[in-house]
Amino acid sequence: MKEVLKDLIKHKIGFISLLIIFILVILAMFAPYLFPYDPFEINVNEILLPPSLKHPLGTDLLGRMY
């Protein structure tokens, strides 16, 4: 196992792929804290709003944040 990790770290593509996997695992672990909004919540008061500080990418047809 150690030899495989050493070989992956030596090669540029192997190192980059390990780094991407590590970042994805960290994002998956902290996803509820990074994105606290419920994806199934419908907010009819905020339908199709333009980008703002509250909704950086705006909202969709159901008032959900992008």
trRosetta pair geometry for C-beta under 8 A, 3 or more apart (Angstrom, degrees):
i j d omega theta_ij theta_ji phi_ij phi_ji
1 4 5.8 -54 -152 32 32 111
1 5 6.6 28 153 -14 65 105
2 5 5.8 -57 -151 39 34 109
2 6 6.2 36 152 -21 67 106
3 6 5.6 -52 -146 36 33 113
3 7 6.4 33 154 -19 65 104
4 7 5.8 -54 -149 36 30 110
4 8 6.4 29 153 -18 64 106
5 8 5.7 -54 -146 37 33 111
5 9 6.2 30 156 -18 66 107
5 18 8.0 90 -142 -108 78 151
6 9 5.9 -57 -147 38 29 109
6 10 6.4 34 153 -25 63 106
7 10 5.7 -52 -148 30 32 114
7 11 6.7 13 161 -5 65 107
7 14 6.8 -81 123 170 67 176
8 11 6.4 -67 -150 44 30 98
8 14 3.4 -147 -156 166 63 125
8 15 6.5 143 146 -64 72 50
8 17 7.4 -92 -165 65 113 104
8 18 5.6 103 143 -43 128 129
9 14 6.7 -82 -37 109 20 112
9 15 5.3 70 -140 -90 43 96
9 18 7.1 -36 -81 28 68 157
10 14 7.2 23 57 59 58 134
10 15 7.8 -174 46 -46 17 108
11 14 4.0 74 72 12 103 113
11 15 6.6 -176 85 -12 51 85
12 15 5.9 -58 -149 36 27 109
12 16 6.4 24 156 -16 64 108
13 16 5.7 -54 -145 38 32 111
13 17 6.2 30 156 -19 65 107
14 17 5.8 -56 -146 37 29 108
14 18 6.4 29 155 -17 64 105
15 18 5.8 -55 -149 37 31 110
15 19 6.3 32 152 -20 64 108
16 19 5.6 -55 -148 37 32 114
16 20 6.4 33 153 -20 65 104
17 20 5.7 -50 -146 35 33 112
17 21 6.4 34 154 -18 64 105
18 21 5.7 -54 -147 38 32 111
18 22 6.2 34 153 -21 65 107
19 22 5.7 -53 -147 36 30 113
19 23 6.4 30 154 -18 64 106
20 23 5.8 -54 -147 36 31 110
20 24 6.3 30 154 -18 64 107
21 24 5.8 -56 -147 38 31 111
21 25 6.4 31 155 -20 65 105
22 25 5.9 -55 -149 34 30 110
22 26 6.5 28 154 -16 64 107
23 26 5.8 -55 -148 38 31 111
23 27 6.3 31 154 -18 65 108
24 27 5.7 -53 -144 39 31 111
24 28 6.3 33 156 -20 64 106
25 28 5.7 -55 -148 36 30 111
25 29 6.5 31 153 -21 63 106
26 29 5.8 -55 -150 34 31 112
26 30 6.4 -2 163 8 66 111
27 30 6.4 -74 -141 54 27 89
27 31 6.2 59 156 -68 65 86
27 34 7.2 -42 -151 18 73 159
28 31 5.7 -16 -145 -24 30 119
30 33 5.0 -57 -172 48 79 111
30 34 5.4 76 128 -24 92 106
31 34 5.7 -61 -133 43 31 106
31 35 5.8 -26 -177 34 70 105
32 35 7.2 -76 -125 64 18 69
32 36 6.8 57 172 -102 58 60
33 36 6.9 6 -144 -67 24 92
37 41 7.0 -115 178 38 82 126
37 64 7.6 133 148 -159 131 80
37 65 5.5 -14 150 37 179 123
38 41 4.0 86 81 -21 111 111
39 64 6.7 50 -155 -153 51 138
41 64 6.9 133 75 -101 70 90
42 62 4.8 -78 -126 178 90 103
42 63 6.0 91 -174 49 54 109
42 64 7.2 -53 -107 -52 48 91
43 46 4.6 12 113 33 118 106
43 47 7.7 -167 98 -52 68 64
43 59 7.6 -81 70 -152 110 148
43 62 7.6 89 37 142 55 65
43 63 3.5 -135 73 132 73 136
43 64 7.2 134 23 -70 94 45
44 47 6.1 -8 -157 -37 46 112
44 62 8.0 -54 -82 -166 58 50
44 63 5.8 -118 -71 -29 18 145
45 63 6.7 73 53 -129 47 145
46 49 5.2 -45 -170 -18 77 129
46 55 7.2 145 178 -40 129 149
46 59 5.1 126 140 -35 96 173
46 63 4.1 101 72 -152 79 99
47 59 6.5 -131 -139 110 19 124
47 60 7.9 -48 -147 103 62 38
47 61 6.3 16 -155 -162 100 34
47 62 7.0 -57 -110 -157 90 3
47 63 4.8 -58 -71 -67 59 83
48 58 7.4 -2 -164 172 40 113
48 59 6.2 -103 -59 83 12 88
48 60 7.2 -4 -78 177 59 17
48 61 6.6 24 -55 -94 94 46
49 52 6.7 -47 148 -1 118 119
49 55 5.8 95 88 54 121 147
49 58 5.7 -171 90 -153 63 71
49 59 4.6 50 34 19 89 111
49 63 7.9 54 -5 -133 103 67
50 58 5.4 -53 -158 -105 24 110
51 55 6.6 -133 -134 104 43 78
51 56 5.9 6 -154 174 99 32
51 57 5.9 -24 -102 -127 100 14
51 58 4.8 -62 -62 -49 59 81
52 55 5.4 48 47 47 86 75
52 56 7.5 -99 70 -82 36 30
52 58 7.8 93 2 -91 73 54
53 56 7.4 12 -144 -78 23 70
55 58 5.6 70 129 -123 117 11
55 59 5.4 -39 -165 -48 161 86
55 65 4.9 -145 -128 -121 97 97
55 66 7.4 88 -180 25 99 78
57 65 7.1 101 57 178 90 76
57 66 3.7 -91 101 75 123 120
58 65 7.9 161 100 -143 28 58
58 66 5.9 31 67 3 69 122
59 63 5.3 -3 170 -151 140 35
59 64 6.1 148 -156 70 87 30
59 65 5.8 -53 -100 -92 79 43
59 66 6.9 -159 -106 -20 26 79
60 63 7.3 -65 65 6 61 14
60 64 5.2 -11 37 56 106 86
60 66 6.5 114 -43 -68 94 84
